[in-house]
Amino acid sequence: GLIELLGGLAILVGFQTRIVAWVLAIFTIATGLVAHTGWADQMQMIQFLKNLAITGGFLLLASSGAGAYSIDAKRG
């Protein structure tokens, strides 16, 4: 739970965005592979694909970095 809470807050304010986005992407894929593997059930497949979509967003954020109003931008 702490990974989700602290990672979400770090993403929100833009602190160490690239690193946190990679950590959350790995965490989200791992969660999907552990909790939503019953793909014969349509609801489980939907939940897995949701996790996959969120991971794509994290990877996009990891590649592009934080915006102009982030803590990362103000520090560097």
C-alpha positions, 0 to 999 in steps of 0.5 A: 500500500505504501508504494501506491500511496507514496508513489502516487503523491510523488507523481502528483507533485512531480518528485523523482517522476521518472524513477517513481513511474518505472517503479509503479509500472513494474508494480502495476504489471506484477499486480495484474499478473498475480491478481488477475490471471483468470482470463477465462472470466471476462471481468478478470480480463478487463481488470488485467487490461486496465492494469496494462493501460495504467502501465502504459501511462506510467511508461509514457510518464517515465519517458517524457518526465515531469512537466514545467510545474513539477518539483523536478523542473524547479530543482534542475 
